[in-house]
C-alpha cells in the first residue's frame, strides 16, 4: 500500500489529467492529527469540477483506498472528498477564493503539484 504522500501525488496527477488548475498540496502532518495532506484544485465549470472529482476517486480506488465521505458533488462549487490521510478539495474559482483554505491552513507545508 502506498503512503499518504504517494496517494496525494496520485490524486494530483488525476486532477491535472482533467486540466485542474492551481493544484497544490498542503502537508498538515505537523499541525493536525485528522489528516496528513490536503490536495486543493480549481475547475472552471460544473462538468469539469465533477470530472476532476471522478478522476480523483478513480485514482484512489485503483489504490484500494475507500472514500469516507463526499460532500458537494451535485452543486460542484466545492467538492470535499475525505480519504482519511488525504482530503481532496475541488473548487470552482469563486468558492476557492471565498473559502481560501490556503490562508486558513497557512501553517502547513505547501507543496507545488510538480514537486510531489
Secondary structure by P-SEA (a helix, b strand, c coil): cccaaaaaaaaaaaaaaacccbbbbbbcccccccccbbbbbccccaaaaaaaaaaaaaaaaaaccccccccccccccbbbbbcccbbbbbbcaaaaaaaccccccccccccccccc
